[in-house]
Amino acid sequence: MSDLFDAFVLLPFPPANGAGIQRFESLPVVDGSPHLFAKSTDGHACLLIATGIGPVPAPIQLEYLTVQHSVRGAVHATSSISSSRFSVITLRRDDEDLVRLFLRFAVFLVDQFGSEPKPQEVADEVRRLTGLLQQLRRPSTKTVQGLWAELFVMNQRRNSERWLQGWHVDPEARHDFFVGGVRVEVKSSSGRLRRHHFSHEQLSAPRNAILWVASVLVERSGSGLSVFDLVQSMHQQLTIESSMILDEMLVRTLGSDFDKAGEFKYDLAHSQDTLLFYPLDRIPRLSHEVPERVSDISYSVQLLDSDGQRDLHFA
């Protein structure tokens, strides 16, 4: 996927449009595909889906995205020039991390189609992307540090795809991961002490359930890794569909903080050295049942290194 982004950057700007025909400098999304990624005359990333005959859906004009169907285009691909009709999906932002996400979506979308899908089929699939980008207008649901810590823990696992499938599968769930019947809650601290905040519910597990707390110390570093760096590393190990799930979780979590999230970089080696896992019985908490009319109990707990272990052996 990095190669796709690098290829996009190297695409030249196409000549100005003329005679009602849009012109694109383009390359196949995947080898041998009639569907292309391209650069528009103003430098934006485009996806050109070669379409067959069918009713033409209404165009879409959003803050981040435009979609036009049955566009007559002249395509410059390597040394040849050809004309066809396309559904043209254009990302209207130039942020590198957003362009990478858009190109990953292009691979996913092309994987869904034959050589000449009908315009309405394209419109139906593009709804997933438009819904995803609309999340960028909503408030974030977690701090960048908190998201980084969860991605870091997932990235350290032998089977990150399995962990991804169990990551916040239920928006109302009290724990971050549910993997193989085991629940894992991730906590981070930017200080030298493992002082973490918990709700009473987070330190409670259903009968016969196993709960671990992953504690990691983070340290800001200009040469460190951002959430986007961690995501890029994970994409190399994931299927196309899982990559889309990861991107959707990333955008939904960051929301309007997406643009500034890349500024927060953390020292990977420091977090690797300090990651410890704690079984529930090693975490101080109220041992008796909470009275029925008492709620919103929270804890500030300092965990001791001697109570933790370096790894979880089930995954």
C-alpha positions as CSV (number, residue, x, y, z in Angstrom):
1,M,0.0,0.0,0.0
2,S,3.0,2.3,0.6
3,D,3.9,1.7,-3.1
4,L,0.5,2.8,-4.2
5,F,0.9,6.1,-2.3
6,D,4.4,6.6,-3.7
7,A,3.1,6.0,-7.2
8,F,0.4,8.5,-6.7
9,V,2.9,11.2,-5.5
10,L,5.0,10.6,-8.7
11,L,2.1,10.9,-11.1
12,P,2.4,14.1,-13.1
13,F,-0.3,16.7,-13.2
14,P,-2.6,16.1,-16.2
15,P,-3.2,18.8,-18.9
16,A,-6.2,21.1,-18.5
17,N,-9.6,19.8,-19.5
18,G,-11.0,20.5,-22.9
19,A,-13.9,19.7,-25.2
20,G,-16.0,18.4,-22.3
21,I,-13.5,15.6,-21.6
22,Q,-11.8,15.3,-18.2
23,R,-8.1,14.3,-18.5
24,F,-6.3,12.2,-15.9
25,E,-2.8,10.9,-15.4
26,S,-3.5,7.4,-14.0
27,L,-2.3,3.9,-13.1
28,P,-4.2,0.7,-12.4
29,V,-5.2,0.2,-8.8
30,V,-4.1,-3.4,-9.2
31,D,-2.2,-4.9,-12.1
32,G,-4.5,-5.7,-15.0
33,S,-7.5,-3.8,-13.6
34,P,-9.5,-1.4,-15.8
35,H,-10.1,0.6,-12.6
36,L,-7.5,3.4,-12.0
37,F,-6.2,5.8,-9.4
38,A,-5.3,9.2,-10.8
39,K,-4.3,12.7,-10.1
40,S,-6.7,15.5,-11.0
41,T,-5.6,18.8,-12.6
42,D,-5.5,20.4,-9.1
43,G,-3.5,17.5,-7.6
44,H,-6.3,15.6,-5.7
45,A,-6.4,11.9,-5.5
46,C,-9.1,10.3,-7.7
47,L,-10.4,6.8,-8.2
48,L,-11.7,6.0,-11.7
49,I,-14.1,3.1,-11.9
50,A,-14.7,2.1,-15.5
51,T,-18.5,1.5,-15.7
52,G,-20.9,-0.2,-18.0
53,I,-24.3,1.0,-19.1
54,G,-27.0,1.8,-16.5
55,P,-29.0,4.5,-14.8
56,V,-26.8,7.4,-13.7
57,P,-27.0,8.2,-9.9
58,A,-27.0,11.8,-8.7
59,P,-23.6,13.3,-8.1
60,I,-22.3,13.8,-4.5
61,Q,-20.6,17.0,-3.3
62,L,-19.3,16.8,0.2
63,E,-16.6,18.7,2.2
64,Y,-14.1,15.8,1.7
65,L,-15.4,14.0,-1.3
66,T,-17.1,14.4,-4.7
67,V,-18.6,11.6,-6.8
68,Q,-19.6,11.9,-10.4
69,H,-20.9,9.1,-12.6
70,S,-20.7,8.4,-16.3
71,V,-17.9,10.9,-16.7
72,R,-16.3,10.9,-20.1
73,G,-12.6,10.9,-19.5
74,A,-9.3,10.7,-21.4
75,V,-6.9,8.6,-19.5
76,H,-3.1,8.8,-19.9
77,A,-1.8,5.4,-18.7
78,T,2.0,4.9,-19.3
79,S,2.4,5.7,-23.0
80,S,-1.1,5.1,-24.2
81,I,-4.2,7.3,-24.2
82,S,-7.7,5.9,-24.1
83,S,-11.2,7.2,-23.5
84,S,-14.0,5.7,-21.5
85,R,-16.8,6.4,-19.1
86,F,-16.0,6.4,-15.4
87,S,-17.5,6.9,-12.0
88,V,-15.0,9.5,-10.6
89,I,-14.5,9.6,-6.9
90,T,-12.3,12.5,-5.8
91,L,-10.8,13.2,-2.4
92,R,-10.8,16.9,-1.8
93,R,-8.1,16.9,0.8
94,D,-4.3,16.6,0.4
95,D,-3.4,15.4,3.9
96,E,-1.0,12.4,3.5
97,D,-2.7,10.1,6.0
98,L,-6.1,10.8,4.5
99,V,-4.8,10.1,1.0
100,R,-3.3,6.8,2.2
101,L,-6.7,5.9,3.6
102,F,-8.4,6.8,0.4
103,L,-6.0,4.6,-1.7
104,R,-6.6,1.7,0.7
105,F,-10.3,2.2,0.1
106,A,-9.6,2.1,-3.7
107,V,-8.1,-1.3,-3.4
108,F,-11.0,-2.5,-1.3
109,L,-13.5,-1.1,-3.8
110,V,-11.9,-2.5,-6.9
111,D,-11.9,-5.9,-5.1
112,Q,-15.7,-5.8,-5.1
113,F,-16.2,-5.2,-8.8
114,G,-15.8,-7.0,-12.1
115,S,-14.6,-5.2,-15.2
116,E,-17.6,-2.9,-15.8
117,P,-19.9,-2.5,-12.8
118,K,-23.1,-0.4,-13.3
119,P,-22.9,3.2,-12.0
120,Q,-25.5,2.3,-9.3
121,E,-23.4,-0.5,-8.0
122,V,-20.5,1.9,-7.6
123,A,-22.8,4.4,-5.8
124,D,-23.9,1.7,-3.4
125,E,-20.4,0.7,-2.5
126,V,-19.2,4.4,-2.2
127,R,-21.7,5.0,0.6
128,R,-19.3,3.2,3.0
129,L,-16.6,5.7,2.2
130,T,-18.9,8.8,2.4
131,G,-20.1,7.5,5.8
132,L,-16.5,7.1,6.9
133,L,-15.4,10.6,5.9
134,Q,-18.5,12.1,7.6
135,Q,-17.1,10.9,10.9
136,L,-14.3,13.5,10.5
137,R,-16.8,16.2,11.4
138,R,-17.7,14.6,14.8
139,P,-15.9,14.9,18.1
140,S,-13.3,12.4,19.0
141,T,-14.3,9.5,21.3
142,K,-10.9,9.0,22.9
143,T,-7.6,10.9,23.4
144,V,-4.9,10.4,20.8
145,Q,-2.7,8.9,23.6
146,G,-5.4,6.4,24.6
147,L,-5.9,5.4,21.0
148,W,-2.1,5.1,20.4
149,A,-1.8,2.8,23.4
150,E,-4.6,0.5,22.1
151,L,-3.0,0.3,18.7
152,F,0.4,-0.3,20.2
153,V,-0.8,-3.2,22.2
154,M,-2.6,-4.7,19.2
155,N,0.5,-4.1,17.1
156,Q,2.7,-6.1,19.5
157,R,0.5,-9.2,19.3
158,R,1.4,-12.3,17.2
159,N,-2.1,-12.3,15.6
160,S,-3.1,-8.6,15.3
161,E,-6.0,-9.5,13.0
162,R,-7.5,-11.6,15.7
163,W,-7.2,-8.7,18.1
164,L,-8.7,-6.3,15.6
165,Q,-11.8,-8.5,15.3
166,G,-12.2,-8.2,19.1
167,W,-11.5,-4.4,19.3
168,H,-14.5,-2.5,20.7
169,V,-16.9,-4.9,19.0
170,D,-19.6,-3.5,21.2
171,P,-19.6,0.3,21.5
172,E,-21.2,0.0,24.9
173,A,-18.6,-2.6,26.1
174,R,-16.6,-1.6,29.2
175,H,-13.3,-3.2,28.0
176,D,-11.2,-2.5,24.9
177,F,-10.6,-6.0,23.6
178,F,-12.5,-9.3,23.8
179,V,-10.1,-12.0,22.4
180,G,-10.7,-15.8,22.7
181,G,-13.0,-15.3,25.7
182,V,-10.5,-13.0,27.5
183,R,-11.1,-9.3,28.1
184,V,-8.3,-6.8,28.0
185,E,-8.4,-3.2,29.1
186,V,-5.6,-0.9,28.0
187,K,-4.3,1.9,30.2
188,S,-1.5,4.3,29.5
189,S,0.4,6.9,31.5
190,S,2.8,9.6,30.3
191,G,4.5,9.8,33.7
192,R,7.0,7.5,35.5
193,L,4.3,5.9,37.7
194,R,1.7,3.4,36.5
195,R,-1.2,5.5,37.9
196,H,-4.4,4.7,36.0
197,H,-8.0,5.7,36.3
198,F,-10.7,3.0,36.2
199,S,-14.4,3.0,36.6
200,H,-15.8,0.3,38.9
201,E,-17.3,-1.5,35.9
202,Q,-13.9,-1.7,34.2
203,L,-12.6,-3.6,37.2
204,S,-15.5,-6.0,37.2
205,A,-15.8,-9.0,34.9
206,P,-18.8,-11.3,34.3
207,R,-18.8,-14.6,36.2
208,N,-16.2,-17.0,34.8
209,A,-14.7,-14.3,32.5
210,I,-11.0,-13.5,32.5
211,L,-9.9,-9.9,32.6
212,W,-6.4,-8.5,32.2
213,V,-5.2,-4.9,32.3
214,A,-2.5,-3.9,29.8
215,S,-0.4,-1.0,31.4
216,V,2.0,0.9,29.2
217,L,4.1,4.0,29.8
218,V,4.3,6.4,26.9
219,E,6.8,9.2,26.2
220,R,6.4,11.9,23.6
221,S,9.3,11.9,21.1
222,G,9.8,13.9,17.8
223,S,11.3,10.7,16.3
224,G,8.6,8.4,17.6
225,L,5.6,6.8,16.0
226,S,2.2,8.3,15.5
227,V,-1.1,6.5,15.4
228,F,-0.9,6.6,11.6
229,D,2.6,4.9,11.7
230,L,1.2,2.1,13.8
231,V,-1.8,1.7,11.5
232,Q,0.4,1.6,8.5
233,S,2.5,-1.2,10.0
234,M,-0.6,-3.2,10.8
235,H,-2.0,-2.9,7.3
236,Q,0.9,-4.9,6.0
237,Q,-0.5,-8.0,7.9
238,L,-4.2,-7.5,7.3
239,T,-6.7,-8.6,4.7
240,I,-8.4,-6.0,2.6
241,E,-11.6,-6.2,4.6
242,S,-9.8,-6.0,7.9
243,S,-7.8,-3.0,6.7
244,M,-11.2,-1.3,6.1
245,I,-12.3,-2.2,9.6
246,L,-9.1,-0.7,11.0
247,D,-9.5,2.5,9.1
248,E,-13.2,2.8,10.1
249,M,-12.2,2.4,13.8
250,L,-9.4,4.9,13.4
251,V,-11.6,7.6,11.8
252,R,-14.6,7.0,14.1
253,T,-12.3,7.3,17.2
254,L,-10.3,10.4,16.1
255,G,-13.2,12.3,14.4
256,S,-12.4,16.0,14.2
257,D,-8.9,15.3,15.8
258,F,-7.8,13.3,12.7
259,D,-5.9,16.3,11.2
260,K,-3.8,16.9,14.3
261,A,-3.3,13.3,15.5
262,G,-0.1,12.9,13.5
263,E,1.6,15.5,15.7
264,F,1.5,13.2,18.7
265,K,4.5,10.8,18.4
266,Y,5.6,8.4,21.1
267,D,8.8,6.5,21.7
268,L,8.2,2.9,20.6
269,A,11.1,1.3,22.4
270,H,10.1,3.0,25.7
271,S,6.6,1.6,25.5
272,Q,7.9,-1.9,24.5
273,D,10.1,-1.9,27.6
274,T,7.4,-0.8,29.9
275,L,4.3,-2.9,28.7
276,L,3.0,-5.1,31.5
277,F,-0.1,-7.2,31.9
278,Y,-2.0,-7.4,35.2
279,P,-4.6,-10.0,36.2
280,L,-7.7,-8.6,37.8
281,D,-6.7,-10.1,41.2
282,R,-3.5,-8.0,41.3
283,I,-5.4,-4.7,41.0
284,P,-6.7,-3.0,44.2
285,R,-10.4,-2.4,44.2
286,L,-13.5,-2.7,46.4
287,S,-14.0,-6.3,47.1
288,H,-17.7,-6.2,48.2
289,E,-20.7,-5.6,46.0
290,V,-21.7,-2.0,45.5
291,P,-25.0,-1.0,47.2
292,E,-27.9,-0.8,44.8
293,R,-28.3,3.0,45.0
294,V,-24.6,3.8,44.6
295,S,-23.1,4.5,41.2
296,D,-20.3,6.2,39.3
297,I,-17.5,4.8,41.5
298,S,-14.1,5.4,40.1
299,Y,-10.5,4.6,41.1
300,S,-7.1,6.1,40.7
301,V,-4.8,3.1,41.1
302,Q,-1.0,2.9,41.1
303,L,0.1,-0.5,39.8
304,L,3.4,-2.1,40.9
305,D,5.8,-3.5,38.3
306,S,6.3,-6.6,40.5
307,D,2.6,-7.5,40.1
308,G,2.6,-7.5,36.3
309,Q,4.0,-9.9,33.7
310,R,5.6,-9.2,30.3
311,D,3.2,-11.1,28.0
312,L,-0.1,-12.8,27.6
313,H,0.4,-16.4,26.4
314,F,-3.0,-17.0,24.9
315,A,-2.5,-14.7,21.9
